[in-house]
Amino acid sequence: METSDSAYLLVFTNCPDRESATSIATTLLEEKLAACVNVMPEILSLYRWQGKQEMTSEVQLQIKTRSEVLSTLQQRITSLHPYDLPEIIAIPIVAGLPAYLQWIHEETGFE
């Protein structure tokens, strides 16, 4: 199914540990801001922060949602997240199984 209007998104954020990742994921599902959240195994992140190179173990969340709720989703992640500046990156889902995309639609939002 083509989604030329980018109605559906895959959103990424990294958390410092599994506990905070699971807590954020649970809240996003309860508040219907996500249809599904994958909590990935530990990853190693290397990045520059405040002028210094850092290396940190993190847990990544992969969040399936609709573009209509992205603003609220970003606000909610920011309010729940332990980082001062959480990574929140949204990638449009340009195609997918129609029934799966319909499921995302039904499980997110406030209709």
ABEGO torsion letter per residue (X at the ends): XBBAAGABBBBBBBBABAAAAAAAAAAAAAAGABABBBBBBBBBBBBBBGGBBBBBBBBBBBBBBBAAAAAAAAAAAAAABABABBBBBBBBBABBBAAAAAAAAAABEAX
